[in-house]
């Protein structure tokens, strides 16, 4: 079994969210581009909801309070998709009414 070992904790400096991707610019100069399909809450959110984010701590994670979505930078580097079950996402989507930007 292989274990990911990082030299330093990866920290986000800035992010950009489009209709298709989440781009995370790290403090060390690297950038990660992740398809929004990895994170259904972001994929189905409105543009305003996607843009309402904040960095956690010194950049170890990103939080979208409107969407109850939290993504760790280390997980992005490791290639982890959302761990949310389809049933959980469906329940969440049902509570969003018309605020979510897309359909399942």
C-alpha positions as CSV (number, residue, x, y, z in Angstrom):
1,X,0.0,0.0,0.0
2,X,1.3,3.4,-1.0
3,X,1.0,6.4,1.3
4,X,1.0,10.0,0.2
5,X,3.8,11.8,2.1
6,X,3.9,15.6,1.7
7,X,7.0,17.7,2.2
8,X,4.9,20.6,3.5
9,X,1.2,21.1,4.1
10,X,-0.3,22.3,0.9
11,X,-2.1,25.6,1.4
12,X,-4.5,27.5,-1.0
13,X,-3.9,31.1,-1.8
14,X,-6.8,31.7,-4.2
15,X,-9.5,29.8,-5.9
16,X,-11.6,30.2,-9.0
17,X,-14.9,28.4,-9.7
18,X,-16.4,28.2,-13.2
19,X,-19.4,26.2,-14.5
20,X,-17.0,23.2,-15.1
21,X,-13.9,23.5,-12.9
22,X,-12.5,24.4,-9.5
23,X,-9.0,25.9,-9.9
24,X,-7.0,26.1,-6.7
25,X,-3.8,28.2,-6.7
26,X,-1.4,27.1,-4.0
27,X,0.9,29.3,-2.0
28,X,3.9,27.4,-3.5
29,X,3.0,28.4,-7.0
30,X,1.3,25.2,-8.2
31,X,-2.3,25.2,-9.4
32,X,-4.8,22.4,-9.3
33,X,-7.7,22.1,-11.8
34,X,-10.5,19.8,-10.6
35,X,-13.7,19.0,-12.5
36,X,-16.9,20.2,-10.6
37,X,-18.4,16.8,-11.3
38,X,-16.2,15.6,-8.4
39,X,-18.3,17.8,-6.1
40,X,-22.0,17.6,-6.9
41,X,-23.0,20.5,-4.5
42,X,-20.7,22.8,-6.4
43,X,-21.8,21.5,-9.8
44,X,-25.5,22.1,-9.0
45,X,-25.0,25.4,-7.2
46,X,-25.8,28.8,-8.6
47,X,-22.9,31.0,-9.7
48,X,-23.5,33.3,-6.7
49,X,-23.3,30.3,-4.3
50,X,-20.1,29.0,-6.0
51,X,-18.5,32.4,-5.5
52,X,-19.3,32.6,-1.8
53,X,-16.3,30.7,-0.5
54,X,-13.7,31.3,2.2
55,X,-10.4,29.7,3.0
56,X,-10.1,27.8,6.2
57,X,-7.2,28.5,8.5
58,X,-4.2,29.6,6.5
59,X,-5.5,27.8,3.4
60,X,-5.7,24.2,4.4
61,X,-9.3,24.0,3.1
62,X,-12.1,25.8,1.3
63,X,-15.6,26.3,2.7
64,X,-18.9,27.2,1.0
65,X,-21.2,27.9,3.9
66,X,-24.3,28.3,1.6
67,X,-23.7,24.8,0.3
68,X,-22.4,23.1,3.5
69,X,-19.4,22.1,1.4
70,X,-15.8,21.8,2.8
71,X,-12.9,20.6,0.7
72,X,-9.4,20.0,2.1
73,X,-6.5,20.9,-0.1
74,X,-4.6,17.7,0.8
75,X,-7.5,15.7,-0.4
76,X,-7.5,17.5,-3.7
77,X,-3.9,16.7,-4.2
78,X,-4.6,13.0,-3.3
79,X,-7.4,12.9,-5.9
80,X,-10.3,12.4,-3.5
81,X,-13.7,13.1,-4.9
82,X,-16.7,14.1,-2.7
83,X,-17.5,11.3,-0.3
84,X,-21.2,12.2,-0.1
85,X,-23.6,9.5,-0.9
86,X,-26.1,9.9,-3.7
87,X,-29.0,9.7,-1.1
88,X,-27.4,12.4,1.0
89,X,-26.9,14.7,-2.0
90,X,-30.5,14.1,-3.1
91,X,-31.8,15.0,0.4
92,X,-29.6,18.2,0.4
93,X,-30.7,19.1,-3.1
94,X,-34.4,18.8,-2.1
95,X,-33.9,21.3,0.7
96,X,-32.4,23.8,-1.7
97,X,-35.6,24.6,-3.5
98,X,-34.8,26.8,-6.5
99,X,-31.5,28.1,-5.1
100,X,-29.5,25.3,-6.7
101,X,-28.4,26.1,-10.2
102,X,-28.9,22.8,-11.9
103,X,-30.9,19.5,-11.9
104,X,-29.6,16.1,-11.1
